[in-house]
Amino acid sequence: ALDRGDARTATREAERARRFAPWAAEPWQLLGEGQLAAGRLEPGRQHLRRATREDPRSWSAWLSLAFASRGVERERALERARALNPLAPELETLAAAAQDP
């Protein structure tokens, strides 16, 4: 749903998945990305942080958190994503954006 630009449906689907598997990182990540797409930045970041706590080895959760964050939090999330998946092409884009104030 998020790929189609439907943040509301994506958020609803992620909420449903989270209720069934609250220990899994992916529903939290999808919920965070849906919140971000809907313009709810802080709730989105909170859900992405939860995703990284549920699965600290999820490079994509760290990458999403880096895209959603600024400053030190962005740098740390980017560093973690890079450590987990150093060849991901998305890292170059984000590394350039991390230089922005």
C-alpha positions as a printed NumPy array, in Angstrom:
array([[  0.   ,   0.   ,   0.   ],
       [  2.831,   2.378,   0.82 ],
       [  4.375,   1.748,  -2.6  ],
       [  1.119,   3.035,  -4.098],
       [  1.232,   6.129,  -1.91 ],
       [ -1.615,   4.929,   0.3  ],
       [ -0.254,   5.785,   3.754],
       [ -3.594,   5.223,   5.482],
       [ -3.977,   1.649,   4.219],
       [ -0.298,   0.911,   4.845],
       [ -0.623,   2.103,   8.427],
       [ -3.788,   0.059,   8.983],
       [ -2.142,  -3.089,   7.577],
       [  0.971,  -2.541,   9.696],
       [ -1.18 ,  -2.084,  12.815],
       [ -2.903,  -5.386,  12.106],
       [  0.441,  -7.152,  11.603],
       [  1.81 ,  -5.588,  14.79 ],
       [ -1.109,  -6.948,  16.813],
       [ -0.394, -10.463,  15.546],
       [  3.387, -10.288,  15.968],
       [  4.347,  -7.467,  18.371],
       [  7.82 ,  -8.99 ,  18.811],
       [  8.629,  -8.749,  15.089],
       [ 10.492,  -5.753,  13.687],
       [  8.827,  -5.585,  10.278],
       [  5.361,  -4.477,  11.441],
       [  6.946,  -1.731,  13.542],
       [  9.055,  -0.641,  10.576],
       [  6.067,  -0.597,   8.232],
       [  4.019,   1.288,  10.794],
       [  6.803,   3.851,  11.135],
       [  7.14 ,   4.266,   7.391],
       [  3.363,   4.682,   7.076],
       [  3.374,   7.331,   9.797],
       [  6.19 ,   9.179,   8.05 ],
       [  4.371,   9.05 ,   4.712],
       [  1.326,  10.551,   6.419],
       [  3.455,  13.406,   7.763],
       [  3.485,  12.19 ,  11.369],
       [  7.232,  12.401,  11.859],
       [  7.72 ,  11.809,  15.57 ],
       [  5.36 ,   8.811,  15.82 ],
       [  7.052,   7.445,  12.708],
       [ 10.495,   7.768,  14.255],
       [  9.262,   6.178,  17.487],
       [  7.976,   3.142,  15.604],
       [ 11.227,   2.854,  13.653],
       [ 13.199,   2.987,  16.893],
       [ 11.032,   0.159,  18.19 ],
       [ 11.755,  -1.823,  15.003],
       [ 15.502,  -1.464,  15.595],
       [ 15.08 ,  -2.621,  19.197],
       [ 13.05 ,  -5.657,  18.148],
       [ 15.623,  -6.617,  15.509],
       [ 18.946,  -4.796,  15.861],
       [ 20.204,  -6.689,  12.787],
       [ 17.566,  -5.275,  10.432],
       [ 19.613,  -3.021,   8.208],
       [ 16.472,  -1.742,   6.477],
       [ 14.941,  -0.612,   9.796],
       [ 18.143,   1.259,  10.592],
       [ 18.137,   2.768,   7.104],
       [ 14.53 ,   3.93 ,   7.465],
       [ 15.355,   5.447,  10.844],
       [ 18.332,   7.242,   9.304],
       [ 16.153,   8.682,   6.522],
       [ 13.622,   9.873,   9.113],
       [ 16.139,  11.388,  11.53 ],
       [ 18.566,  14.271,  11.727],
       [ 21.821,  14.983,  13.493],
       [ 23.452,  12.416,  15.747],
       [ 20.545,   9.981,  15.52 ],
       [ 20.826,   9.979,  11.71 ],
       [ 24.573,   9.455,  11.856],
       [ 24.268,   6.536,  14.281],
       [ 21.466,   4.881,  12.328],
       [ 23.399,   5.304,   9.083],
       [ 26.519,   3.842,  10.682],
       [ 24.557,   0.818,  11.894],
       [ 22.881,   0.278,   8.503],
       [ 26.282,   0.499,   6.8  ],
       [ 27.792,  -2.021,   9.228],
       [ 24.974,  -4.479,   8.525],
       [ 24.848,  -4.036,   4.742],
       [ 27.856,  -2.083,   3.452],
       [ 27.012,  -2.597,  -0.229],
       [ 23.473,  -1.18 ,  -0.119],
       [ 23.215,   1.536,  -2.803],
       [ 20.788,   3.534,  -0.629],
       [ 23.63 ,   4.3  ,   1.751],
       [ 25.344,   6.658,  -0.693],
       [ 22.2  ,   8.739,  -1.085],
       [ 21.686,   8.935,   2.638],
       [ 25.342,   9.646,   3.38 ],
       [ 25.125,  12.699,   1.118],
       [ 21.907,  13.819,   2.818],
       [ 23.507,  13.333,   6.246],
       [ 25.87 ,  16.161,   5.413],
       [ 22.886,  18.543,   5.285],
       [ 22.202,  20.546,   8.453]])
